Amino acid sequence: MDKSKQSFRKSKRSFRRRLPPIGSGDRIDYRNMSLISRFISEQGKILSRRVNRLTLKQQRLITIAIKQARILSLLPFLNNEKQFERAESIPRTTGTRTKNK
């Protein structure tokens, strides 16, 4: 075979499979805050399935559980802590603009 064709072939490495983030005994429920909080970003957003390494069914159940917890006020809809800190540190100027003639 040509060397140019060999460079496009995938190498036959053995990859170590990562453990699934949800064990068989973990129950996906809106009351299980320790489980749910693993799938929420610092901003309060639901992380994607690719980031979480979840199956489609697990991602749907996690999403439903997070939304139920938000409605019942167990979780905030947004984590605005960083936005408030940044807003306080930046002074707002309310001066009038001058027109350039």
C-alpha positions as YAML, in Angstrom:
chain: A
units: angstrom
residues:
- id: 1
  name: MET
  ca: [0.00, 0.00, 0.00]
- id: 2
  name: ASP
  ca: [1.01, 3.56, -0.60]
- id: 3
  name: LYS
  ca: [2.16, 5.59, 2.39]
- id: 4
  name: SER
  ca: [-0.26, 8.37, 1.48]
- id: 5
  name: LYS
  ca: [-3.20, 5.95, 1.79]
- id: 6
  name: GLN
  ca: [-1.93, 4.54, 5.08]
- id: 7
  name: SER
  ca: [-1.97, 7.94, 6.79]
- id: 8
  name: PHE
  ca: [-5.75, 8.14, 6.39]
- id: 9
  name: ARG
  ca: [-6.39, 4.78, 8.06]
- id: 10
  name: LYS
  ca: [-7.44, 4.77, 11.66]
- id: 11
  name: SER
  ca: [-4.98, 3.36, 14.10]
- id: 12
  name: LYS
  ca: [-5.97, 0.19, 15.93]
- id: 13
  name: ARG
  ca: [-5.52, 1.43, 19.48]
- id: 14
  name: SER
  ca: [-7.43, 0.02, 22.37]
- id: 15
  name: PHE
  ca: [-9.34, 2.73, 24.16]
- id: 16
  name: ARG
  ca: [-10.28, 2.42, 27.78]
- id: 17
  name: ARG
  ca: [-14.01, 2.87, 28.13]
- id: 18
  name: ARG
  ca: [-15.12, 5.48, 30.60]
- id: 19
  name: LEU
  ca: [-17.51, 4.46, 33.31]
- id: 20
  name: PRO
  ca: [-21.07, 5.66, 32.75]
- id: 21
  name: PRO
  ca: [-21.95, 8.73, 34.84]
- id: 22
  name: ILE
  ca: [-25.17, 7.13, 36.08]
- id: 23
  name: GLY
  ca: [-24.87, 3.80, 37.83]
- id: 24
  name: SER
  ca: [-27.44, 1.06, 37.61]
- id: 25
  name: GLY
  ca: [-28.61, 1.76, 41.17]
- id: 26
  name: ASP
  ca: [-29.01, 5.53, 40.72]
- id: 27
  name: ARG
  ca: [-32.59, 6.58, 40.28]
- id: 28
  name: ILE
  ca: [-33.23, 9.60, 38.07]
- id: 29
  name: ASP
  ca: [-35.66, 11.70, 40.06]
- id: 30
  name: TYR
  ca: [-36.23, 15.41, 40.70]
- id: 31
  name: ARG
  ca: [-35.54, 14.85, 44.42]
- id: 32
  name: ASN
  ca: [-32.10, 13.32, 43.81]
- id: 33
  name: MET
  ca: [-30.20, 16.65, 43.90]
- id: 34
  name: SER
  ca: [-26.74, 15.10, 44.12]
- id: 35
  name: LEU
  ca: [-27.33, 13.32, 40.81]
- id: 36
  name: ILE
  ca: [-29.07, 16.21, 39.06]
- id: 37
  name: SER
  ca: [-26.45, 18.80, 40.01]
- id: 38
  name: ARG
  ca: [-23.77, 16.85, 38.12]
- id: 39
  name: PHE
  ca: [-25.56, 17.57, 34.84]
- id: 40
  name: ILE
  ca: [-25.96, 21.34, 35.26]
- id: 41
  name: SER
  ca: [-23.31, 23.88, 34.29]
- id: 42
  name: GLU
  ca: [-22.13, 26.70, 36.56]
- id: 43
  name: GLN
  ca: [-24.51, 29.03, 34.75]
- id: 44
  name: GLY
  ca: [-27.46, 26.75, 35.48]
- id: 45
  name: LYS
  ca: [-27.77, 25.32, 31.98]
- id: 46
  name: ILE
  ca: [-28.45, 21.65, 31.28]
- id: 47
  name: LEU
  ca: [-25.32, 20.07, 29.83]
- id: 48
  name: SER
  ca: [-25.55, 18.32, 26.48]
- id: 49
  name: ARG
  ca: [-25.71, 14.59, 26.05]
- id: 50
  name: ARG
  ca: [-22.29, 14.48, 24.44]
- id: 51
  name: VAL
  ca: [-20.69, 16.21, 27.43]
- id: 52
  name: ASN
  ca: [-22.58, 14.06, 29.94]
- id: 53
  name: ARG
  ca: [-21.90, 10.76, 28.12]
- id: 54
  name: LEU
  ca: [-25.51, 9.70, 28.62]
- id: 55
  name: THR
  ca: [-27.82, 7.63, 26.50]
- id: 56
  name: LEU
  ca: [-30.75, 9.35, 24.83]
- id: 57
  name: LYS
  ca: [-33.23, 7.91, 27.32]
- id: 58
  name: GLN
  ca: [-31.10, 8.93, 30.30]
- id: 59
  name: GLN
  ca: [-30.69, 12.47, 28.94]
- id: 60
  name: ARG
  ca: [-34.45, 12.83, 28.50]
- id: 61
  name: LEU
  ca: [-35.08, 11.64, 32.06]
- id: 62
  name: ILE
  ca: [-32.39, 13.98, 33.45]
- id: 63
  name: THR
  ca: [-33.87, 16.92, 31.53]
- id: 64
  name: ILE
  ca: [-37.38, 16.21, 32.83]
- id: 65
  name: ALA
  ca: [-36.08, 15.82, 36.39]
- id: 66
  name: ILE
  ca: [-34.17, 19.13, 36.19]
- id: 67
  name: LYS
  ca: [-37.22, 20.95, 34.85]
- id: 68
  name: GLN
  ca: [-39.45, 19.49, 37.58]
- id: 69
  name: ALA
  ca: [-36.92, 20.52, 40.25]
- id: 70
  name: ARG
  ca: [-36.82, 24.06, 38.83]
- id: 71
  name: ILE
  ca: [-40.62, 24.33, 38.87]
- id: 72
  name: LEU
  ca: [-40.75, 23.13, 42.48]
- id: 73
  name: SER
  ca: [-38.02, 25.67, 43.42]
- id: 74
  name: LEU
  ca: [-35.51, 22.98, 44.32]
- id: 75
  name: LEU
  ca: [-33.17, 24.36, 41.64]
- id: 76
  name: PRO
  ca: [-32.80, 27.92, 40.37]
- id: 77
  name: PHE
  ca: [-33.69, 28.64, 36.77]
- id: 78
  name: LEU
  ca: [-30.51, 30.72, 36.42]
- id: 79
  name: ASN
  ca: [-27.30, 31.03, 38.39]
- id: 80
  name: ASN
  ca: [-26.68, 34.77, 38.21]
- id: 81
  name: GLU
  ca: [-23.99, 35.00, 40.90]
- id: 82
  name: LYS
  ca: [-21.18, 35.86, 38.47]
- id: 83
  name: GLN
  ca: [-23.34, 38.32, 36.53]
- id: 84
  name: PHE
  ca: [-24.20, 40.25, 39.69]
- id: 85
  name: GLU
  ca: [-20.55, 40.42, 40.73]
- id: 86
  name: ARG
  ca: [-19.53, 41.70, 37.32]
- id: 87
  name: ALA
  ca: [-22.39, 44.22, 37.20]
- id: 88
  name: GLU
  ca: [-21.39, 45.67, 40.55]
- id: 89
  name: SER
  ca: [-17.74, 46.09, 39.59]
- id: 90
  name: ILE
  ca: [-18.48, 47.96, 36.34]
- id: 91
  name: PRO
  ca: [-19.67, 51.50, 37.08]
- id: 92
  name: ARG
  ca: [-22.49, 52.71, 34.86]
- id: 93
  name: THR
  ca: [-22.22, 56.20, 33.47]
- id: 94
  name: THR
  ca: [-25.46, 58.05, 32.85]
- id: 95
  name: GLY
  ca: [-23.90, 61.20, 31.48]
- id: 96
  name: THR
  ca: [-25.23, 63.00, 28.45]
- id: 97
  name: ARG
  ca: [-23.53, 62.59, 25.13]
- id: 98
  name: THR
  ca: [-22.21, 65.62, 23.34]
- id: 99
  name: LYS
  ca: [-22.90, 66.07, 19.67]
- id: 100
  name: ASN
  ca: [-19.91, 66.51, 17.41]
- id: 101
  name: LYS
  ca: [-20.50, 69.21, 14.79]
...
